[in-house]
Amino acid sequence: MEKLIYSILQSRFKKIMVIAIVLMSLGGAVMMIPSKLVLAKMLPGKSANTFTIYVDTPTNSSIHQTAAVTECIGDFLKKEKEVTDFEIYLGQGAPLDYAGLVKGSDFKRMKYQAEIVVNFTDKHTRDEPTYMMVHRMRPLINKTCSGVVDGTVIKFIEMPSGPPTLATIVIELFGKDAKLMRHTAKRVADILKETDGLVDVDIMQDTIFTKYELVPDKEKIIRSALSVEQVNQIIYLAFKGMPIAVKNTRNQQDQIPIFVRLSEKSHRFKNNGREALERKLSSLKLMNKRGMMIPLKEIVSVEPVPSSPTIFRKNLQNMVTITAECDMVSQVYPLLDARDIMQKKLQDEFNVTKVPGISTYMFDLNLKSKNNGEKLLLRWDGEMKVSLDTFRDLGGAFIAALVLMFLLMVVYYKSFALSGIVLAGSFLSIIGVIAGHWVTDKIQFYFTDTNFFLTATSLIGFISLMGISARSSLLLIDFSRSLIAKGMEQKKAISVATATRAKPIMLTAVAIILGSLLLATDPIFGGLGVALIFGSMAATLVSLFFIPVLMDNAEAMHWLAKEKK
């Protein structure tokens, strides 16, 4: 080792080659990210023993139509051998879990909403993880059951491995013109549906439909010897029901209301439409004071009116939310693809400009209508925003750590050059971190057909490596300093120091690698383990070959010569 390092330091060509190899490795590793050889994601998917299916039929659907969709899904789930049981919550949300806390499960109360909680056999006893099951079953269930009621949206919600969000991809569309917002949201949703990797696209707004109001004609009611109150009561009894009396009981202190309405068969319609409602009114008759039976159709008019959709607001602005999930891919790349397509396709109706600024709002778009000048704001949220915020904060922590390390080294060594050498040794471990993720991705994809992502835990591992890498550089510098102080020639001192300290440096790396092997198999913290393993390898090679070359420079020689005197 000593002879090898000394021969490198003696030859200018060999030193240039070492520097060139390291710089080329750094450039190649960094380019793996934009070239998509290494894929980035907030957190990878994890296998659990359960997931939830959200069912949203059109707003004007009946509870029976929603039940028909859930029964179709249930029939499919019964065929899955790994499914132990499932529960259908019709017209309500399932009991709150980690994902449902922010997805609004507790607020579901409408007849067009349902949730199905699916439980599987233990994840340690089956070969197929939950996310692979969802990937396999999603297209089959959508193909079979979404057509039971036109316009049904079926979403598969897996237990998140990190902070839960409303959805993986969330687009918030802000504006004042409700009609324009609804039209634009439909176009945005269509673009998301066409983007590879995105599934479960949904627009969180009510469907506009025609409803019918029953308006009593007071003049006809009076002429028919009836009362308006009598007409209202029979309408409520026929379609909705109402309490007509109370019952006392010894078991309860409060009176129990007696609720009455027509039978299920009597108030059900064969089809939706005005004619069906008028036929039902014709079958309902009231007896007037003269003993005559008066059909309700004669005294009640049916008037079609448009429905009033729910208005959603955020920060005092009207908003429409479009959501989508990612199918076995990182949310970063479909988002970038969809954003580019939106910028091109929306140009026919809007003047599209990017929102100025960086970080959190760097992907947002301003839309100005070419017809009426109305302005819309297209804002990205969901897991993408969490990812941006996380990577931004981790990047800030990384830069802060580098600056503090550099300042500390400057105070200790009183040399900017040596401090820069320590900093370079710490930063270059990123070569191993990125290359390690590429190797692991290829191995995992070969066995499981799934990708291994560069995640937030990977960055945590990279930041933690900085201290270990800096320690190796400090060992070489301090030992070289002590040898030169004893009269040894500089290149010889650096070579001896490198050879002597190689064993503790390598033992430290081996300890880290062995300690991180089990961590690398974890579905969540696997990125941290891979970063520590391969980053330690790269840091060791950099410390033993690249750092000695950097130490043998003019300014370092000047500093070491002063120490010798």
C-alpha positions in Angstrom: 0.0 0.0 0.0 2.8 2.4 0.9 4.6 1.7 -2.4 1.4 2.1 -4.4 0.6 5.5 -2.8 4.2 6.7 -3.1 4.3 5.7 -6.8 1.1 7.7 -7.4 2.4 10.8 -5.6 5.7 10.6 -7.5 4.0 10.6 -11.0 2.1 13.7 -12.1 0.3 11.5 -14.7 -0.9 9.1 -12.1 -2.2 11.9 -9.9 -4.1 13.4 -12.8 -5.5 10.0 -13.6 -6.8 9.5 -10.0 -8.4 12.9 -10.0 -9.9 12.3 -13.4 -11.3 8.9 -12.4 -12.9 10.4 -9.3 -14.4 13.4 -11.1 -15.7 11.1 -13.9 -17.3 8.8 -11.3 -18.9 11.8 -9.6 -20.3 13.1 -12.8 -21.5 9.7 -13.9 -23.2 9.1 -10.5 -24.9 12.5 -10.5 -26.1 12.0 -14.1 -27.8 8.8 -13.1 -30.6 10.8 -11.5 -31.7 13.0 -14.5 -31.2 10.1 -16.9 -33.6 8.0 -14.7 -31.1 5.2 -14.1 -31.7 5.9 -10.5 -35.3 6.8 -9.6 -36.2 9.2 -6.8 -39.2 8.9 -4.5 -40.3 10.2 -1.1 -40.7 6.7 0.4 -41.1 3.3 -1.2 -44.3 1.2 -0.9 -44.5 -1.3 1.9 -46.4 -4.6 2.2 -49.2 -4.6 4.8 -51.9 -7.0 5.8 -54.8 -4.7 4.6 -55.8 -2.0 2.2 -59.0 -0.1 1.6 -61.1 0.4 -1.6 -63.0 3.7 -1.9 -66.1 3.7 -4.1 -67.6 7.0 -5.4 -70.6 6.7 -7.7 -72.1 9.8 -9.3 -73.7 12.3 -6.9 -77.3 11.4 -8.0 -76.8 7.7 -7.5 -79.1 5.8 -5.0 -77.8 3.6 -2.2 -78.9 0.6 -4.2 -76.7 1.6 -7.1 -73.7 2.1 -4.8 -74.5 -1.3 -3.2 -74.4 -2.9 -6.7 -70.9 -1.7 -7.3 -69.6 -2.9 -3.9 -71.2 -6.3 -4.4 -69.4 -6.6 -7.7 -66.1 -5.8 -6.0 -66.9 -8.2 -3.2 -67.6 -11.0 -5.7 -64.1 -10.4 -7.2 -62.4 -10.4 -3.7 -64.0 -13.7 -2.8 -62.0 -15.4 -5.5 -58.6 -14.2 -4.0 -57.1 -16.9 -1.9 -55.0 -14.5 0.1 -58.1 -12.5 1.2 -59.2 -13.6 4.6 -62.2 -11.3 4.9 -63.5 -7.9 3.9 -66.0 -5.4 5.3 -68.3 -3.1 3.2 -69.2 0.2 4.8 -72.1 1.5 2.6 -73.0 5.2 2.7 -70.3 5.8 5.3 -66.5 5.7 5.8 -64.7 2.9 7.4 -63.3 3.2 11.0 -60.4 5.7 10.8 -56.9 4.3 10.0 -53.6 6.0 9.3 -54.6 6.8 5.7 -58.2 7.8 6.4 -57.2 10.5 8.8 -56.4 12.9 6.0 -58.6 11.4 3.2 -61.8 12.4 4.8 -63.2 9.0 5.7 -64.9 10.2 8.8 -66.9 12.8 6.8 -68.5 10.3 4.4 -72.2 10.2 5.0 -73.7 10.2 1.5 -75.6 7.4 -0.3 -73.1 7.5 -3.2 -70.1 6.8 -1.0 -68.7 3.5 0.3 -65.5 1.9 1.6 -64.4 -1.7 1.5 -61.7 -2.8 4.0 -59.8 -5.8 2.7 -57.7 -8.0 5.1 -55.1 -10.5 3.9 -53.1 -13.3 5.3 -49.9 -12.4 7.2 -47.4 -10.7 4.9 -44.6 -13.0 6.2 -46.5 -16.1 4.9 -47.2 -15.0 1.4 -45.0 -14.3 -1.6 -47.0 -11.4 -3.1 -46.8 -8.1 -1.2 -49.8 -5.9 -0.9 -48.8 -3.3 -3.4 -48.3 -6.0 -6.0 -51.8 -7.3 -5.3 -53.2 -3.8 -5.7 -51.2 -3.5 -9.0 -52.7 -6.8 -10.3 -56.3 -6.4 -9.1 -56.9 -2.7 -9.9 -57.3 -3.0 -13.7 -59.4 -6.1 -13.3 -61.8 -4.7 -10.8 -62.1 -1.4 -12.7 -62.9 -3.2 -15.9 -65.5 -5.4 -14.3 -67.2 -3.1 -11.7 -66.8 0.6 -12.7 -69.3 0.1 -15.6 -72.0 -1.1 -13.2 -72.9 2.5 -12.7 -71.6 5.0 -15.3 -69.2 7.5 -13.8 -68.1 5.4 -10.9 -64.6 6.0 -9.5 -62.9 3.1 -7.6 -59.7 3.9 -5.7 -57.3 1.6 -4.0 -55.8 3.1 -0.9 -52.8 1.4 0.5 -51.4 2.0 4.0 -48.8 4.8 3.5 -45.3 4.2 4.6 -44.7 7.8 5.5 -46.8 10.9 6.3 -50.3 10.4 4.9 -51.6 12.8 2.3 -54.9 13.3 0.5 -53.4 11.5 -2.5 -50.1 10.8 -4.2 -50.8 13.4 -6.9 -53.1 16.3 -5.9 -53.9 19.3 -8.1 -55.8 22.2 -6.6 -57.5 24.5 -9.1 -58.3 27.9 -7.8 -60.6 30.5 -9.5 -63.8 32.4 -9.5 -65.7 31.1 -12.5 -67.3 27.8 -11.4 -68.2 26.8 -14.9 -64.7 27.4 -16.2 -63.1 25.6 -13.2 -65.3 22.6 -13.8 -64.4 22.5 -17.5 -60.7 22.9 -16.8 -60.7 20.3 -14.1 -62.2 17.8 -16.5 -59.4 18.6 -19.0 -56.7 18.2 -16.4 -58.2 14.9 -15.2 -58.2 13.6 -18.8 -54.5 14.5 -19.1 -53.7 12.7 -15.9 -55.6 9.6 -17.1 -53.4 9.6 -20.3 -50.2 9.9 -18.3 -48.3 6.6 -17.9 -48.1 5.4 -14.2 -51.1 7.4 -12.9 -54.3 5.6 -11.9 -57.4 6.2 -9.7 -57.9 9.7 -11.2 -60.8 11.5 -9.5 -62.3 15.0 -9.5 -63.5 15.9 -6.0 -66.7 17.7 -6.9 -70.4 16.9 -7.1 -71.9 15.8 -10.4 -74.4 18.3 -11.8 -77.7 16.6 -12.6 -81.3 17.4 -13.1 -83.5 17.0 -10.0 -87.3 17.4 -9.7 -89.1 19.6 -7.2 -92.6 18.9 -6.1 -94.4 22.2 -5.9 -97.9 22.2 -4.4 -100.5 24.4 -6.3 -102.2 26.2 -3.4 -105.2 27.3 -5.6 -105.9 23.8 -6.8 -105.5 22.4 -3.2 -108.1 24.8 -1.9 -110.5 24.1 -4.7 -110.1 20.3 -4.1 -111.1 20.8 -0.4 -107.6 19.8 0.9 -105.0 21.6 3.0 -101.4 22.3 2.1 -100.3 20.7 5.3 -102.1 17.5 4.3 -100.4 17.4 1.0 -96.9 18.0 2.5 -97.4 15.2 4.9 -98.4 12.6 2.4 -95.4 13.6 0.2 -93.1 13.2 3.2 -94.7 9.9 4.2 -94.4 8.5 0.6 -90.8 9.4 -0.2 -88.9 10.3 3.0 -90.9 9.3 5.9 -91.7 11.2 9.1 -92.4 10.7 12.8 -96.1 10.7 13.5 -96.3 9.9 17.2 -94.2 8.9 20.2 -94.1 5.9 22.4 -93.2 5.8 26.1 -91.2 2.9 27.6 -89.8 2.0 31.0 -86.4 1.2 29.6 -85.6 4.7 28.3 -86.2 8.1 29.8 -86.9 9.8 26.4 -89.9 9.2 24.3 -89.3 7.0 21.2 -90.6 8.5 17.9 -92.7 6.3 15.7 -91.3 6.8 12.2 -93.6 5.9 9.2 -93.2 5.8 5.5 -94.3 3.7 2.6 -92.8 0.3 2.0 -89.5 -0.1 0.2 -91.3 -1.4 -2.9 -93.8 1.4 -2.9 -91.4 4.3 -3.0 -88.9 2.8 -5.4 -88.9 4.0 -9.1 -88.3 1.7 -12.0 -86.3 4.4 -13.8 -85.1 7.9 -13.3 -87.2 10.6 -15.0 -90.1 12.9 -14.9 -92.6 10.5 -16.2 -91.8 7.9 -13.5 -92.3 10.5 -10.8 -95.6 11.7 -12.3 -96.9 8.1 -12.4 -96.0 7.6 -8.8 -97.9 10.8 -7.9 -100.9 9.5 -9.8 -100.9 6.4 -7.6 -101.0 8.5 -4.4 -104.4 9.8 -3.5 -105.8 11.9 -0.7 -109.4 12.0 0.6 -110.9 15.4 0.8 -113.6 16.7 3.1 -116.3 15.5 0.7 -115.0 11.9 0.7 -113.5 12.2 -2.8 -110.1 10.7 -3.7 -107.8 13.3 -5.2 -104.6 12.1 -7.1 -101.5 14.1 -6.0 -100.7 14.7 -9.7 -103.7 17.0 -10.0 -102.6 19.4 -7.2 -98.7 19.0 -7.3 -96.6 20.1 -10.3 -93.2 18.5 -11.1 -90.5 21.1 -12.0 -87.0 20.1 -13.2 -84.2 22.2 -11.7 -80.4 21.8 -11.9 -78.7 20.4 -8.8 -76.6 22.7 -6.5 -73.1 21.3 -6.2 -71.1 21.6 -3.0 -68.7 24.6 -3.1 -65.2 23.8 -1.8 -63.0 26.6 -0.5 -59.5 26.9 0.7 -57.8 30.1 1.9 -61.0 32.0 1.1 -60.8 30.9 -2.6 -63.1 28.6 -4.5 -61.3 25.3 -5.3 -61.6 22.1 -7.3 -59.3 19.2 -6.3 -58.1 16.6 -8.8 -56.4 13.5 -7.3 -54.4 10.6 -8.7 -52.4 7.7 -7.4 -49.1 6.2 -8.8 -49.0 2.6 -9.8 -45.6 1.1 -8.9 -43.7 4.3 -10.0 -42.4 7.4 -8.3 -44.7 10.4 -8.3 -41.9 12.7 -9.6 -41.8 11.5 -13.2 -45.5 11.2 -14.0 -45.9 14.7 -12.5 -43.3 16.2 -14.8 -44.7 14.4 -17.8 -48.3 15.6 -17.0 -47.1 19.1 -16.3 -45.4 19.3 -19.7 -48.5 18.0 -21.5 -50.7 20.5 -19.6 -48.6 23.4 -20.7 -49.0 22.3 -24.3 -52.6 21.2 -24.4 -54.1 24.1 -22.3 -52.5 26.7 -24.6 -55.6 26.6 -26.9 -57.8 28.1 -24.2 -55.3 29.8 -21.8 -52.2 31.8 -21.6 -50.1 29.4 -19.5 -47.2 30.8 -17.4 -45.1 29.4 -14.6 -45.6 30.7 -11.1 -42.4 32.6 -10.2 -40.3 31.2 -7.3 -38.6 28.0 -6.4 -39.0 25.0 -4.2 -42.6 24.3 -3.1 -44.3 26.2 -5.8 -41.9 25.6 -8.7 -44.4 23.4 -10.5 -47.4 25.6 -10.2 -49.0 27.2 -13.3 -51.0 30.4 -13.9 -53.8 30.1 -16.4 -55.5 33.1 -18.0 -58.5 32.5 -20.2 -58.2 33.8 -23.8 -62.0 34.3 -24.0 -62.9 36.3 -20.9 -59.6 36.9 -19.1 -60.6 34.8 -16.1 -57.6 33.7 -14.1 -57.0 30.2 -12.6 -54.2 28.9 -10.4 -53.1 25.3 -10.9 -51.3 24.3 -7.7 -49.6 20.9 -7.0 -50.0 19.3 -3.6 -50.1 15.8 -2.1 -47.1 13.5 -1.7 -45.2 15.5 -4.3 -45.3 18.6 -2.1 -44.2 16.6 0.9 -41.4 15.2 -1.2 -40.3 18.6 -2.3 -40.4 20.0 1.2 -38.5 17.0 2.6 -35.8 17.0 0.0 -35.5 20.8 0.4 -35.1 20.5 4.2 -32.7 17.6 3.9 -30.7 19.5 1.3 -30.6 22.5 3.6 -29.4 20.3 6.4 -26.7 18.8 4.2 -25.4 22.2 3.1 -25.5 23.5 6.7 -23.5 20.5 7.8 -20.9 21.0 5.1 -20.5 24.7 6.0 -20.2 24.0 9.7 -17.6 21.2 9.0 -15.6 23.5 6.8 -15.6 26.4 9.3 -14.6 24.0 12.1 -11.7 22.6 10.0 -10.5 26.1 9.1 -10.4 27.0 12.8 -8.5 23.9 13.7 -6.0 23.7 10.8 -5.9 27.4 9.9 -5.9 26.3 6.3 -8.6 26.6 3.7 -6.9 24.0 1.4 -6.9 21.2 4.0 -10.4 22.1 5.1 -11.5 21.8 1.5 -9.8 18.3 1.3 -11.8 17.1 4.3 -14.9 18.5 2.8 -14.2 16.8 -0.6 -13.7 13.5 1.1 -17.1 13.8 2.9 -19.0 14.8 -0.2 -17.6 12.2 -2.6 -19.3 9.4 -0.7 -22.4 10.4 -2.9 -20.7 8.4 -5.7 -21.3 5.2 -3.7 -24.7 6.2 -2.5 -26.1 6.7 -6.0 -24.2 3.8 -7.6 -25.3 1.6 -4.8 -29.0 2.4 -5.5 -28.4 1.6 -9.2 -26.9 -1.8 -8.4 -29.7 -2.6 -5.8 -32.4 -1.5 -8.3 -31.1 -3.9 -10.9 -30.9 -6.8 -8.5 -34.4 -6.1 -7.0 -35.9 -5.6 -10.5 -34.5 -9.0 -11.6 -36.1 -10.9 -8.8 -39.3 -8.9 -8.1 -40.0 -6.6 -11.2 -40.1 -3.6 -8.9 -37.8 -0.6 -8.7 -35.6 0.4 -5.8 -35.9 4.2 -5.2 -33.6 6.9 -3.9 -35.7 8.0 -1.0 -35.6 10.5 1.9 -34.0 7.8 4.1 -31.2 7.5 1.5 -30.4 11.2 1.9 -30.4 10.7 5.7 -27.8 7.9 5.2 -25.7 10.2 3.0 -25.7 13.0 5.5 -24.7 10.6 8.3 -21.8 9.4 6.2 -20.3 12.8 6.1 -18.9 12.5 9.6 -17.5 9.0 9.0 -15.8 10.2 5.8 -14.4 13.3 7.4 -12.9 11.1 10.2 -10.9 9.1 7.7 -9.5 12.2 6.1 -8.5 13.7 9.5 -6.7 10.5 10.4 -4.5 10.8 7.3 -3.8 14.5 7.7 -2.9 14.3 11.4 -0.7 11.3 11.0 1.1 12.8 8.0 1.6 16.0 10.1 3.2 14.1 13.0 5.5 12.2 10.6 6.6 15.3 8.8 7.2 17.0 12.1 9.7 14.2 12.9 11.7 15.0 9.7 10.1 12.6 7.1 9.8 13.8 3.5 6.3 14.9 2.6 5.4 12.3 -0.1 6.9 9.5 2.0 5.0 10.7 5.1 1.7 10.8 3.2 2.4 7.3 1.9 3.3 5.8 5.3 0.3 7.5 6.9 -2.1 6.1 4.3 -0.7 2.6 4.6 -0.7 2.7 8.4 -4.2 4.1 8.7 -5.7 1.9 5.9 -6.5 -0.9 8.3 -8.6 1.1 10.8 -10.3 2.9 8.0 -11.2 -0.3 6.3 -12.3 -1.9 9.6 -14.6 1.0 10.2 -16.1 0.6 6.8 -16.6 -3.1 7.3 -18.3 -2.5 10.6 -20.7 -0.1 9.0 -21.4 -2.4 6.1 -22.1 -5.4 8.3 -24.2 -3.3 10.7 -26.3 -2.0 7.8 -27.0 -5.3 6.0 -30.1 -6.0 8.0 -31.2 -2.4 7.7 -31.0 -2.7 3.9 -33.7 -5.4 3.8 -36.3 -3.1 5.4 -38.9 -1.8 3.0 -38.8 1.7 4.5 -35.3 2.2 5.7 -33.7 0.1 2.9 -32.4 3.3 1.3 -30.6 4.2 4.5 -28.9 0.8 4.6 -27.9 0.9 1.0 -26.5 4.4 1.3 -24.4 3.4 4.4 -23.1 0.3 2.7 -22.1 1.6 -0.7 -21.3 5.1 0.6 -18.8 3.6 3.0 -17.2 1.7 0.2 -16.8 4.8 -1.9 -15.6 6.9 1.1 -13.0 4.3 1.9 -11.6 4.3 -1.7 -11.7 8.1 -1.8 -9.8 8.3 1.6 -7.1 5.9 0.6 -6.4 7.1 -3.0 -7.9 10.5 -3.7 -7.3 12.3 -0.4 -3.5 11.6 -0.4 -3.3 13.1 -3.9 -5.1 16.3 -2.7 -2.9 16.5 0.3 0.2 16.6 -1.9 -0.4 20.1 -3.2 1.4 23.4 -2.9 -0.7 25.0 -0.1 -0.7 21.8 1.9 3.0 21.5 1.5 3.5 25.1 2.7 1.4 24.4 5.8 3.2 21.1 6.6 6.6 22.8 6.1 5.6 25.5 8.7 4.6 22.7 11.1 8.0 21.0 10.6 9.9 24.2 11.5 
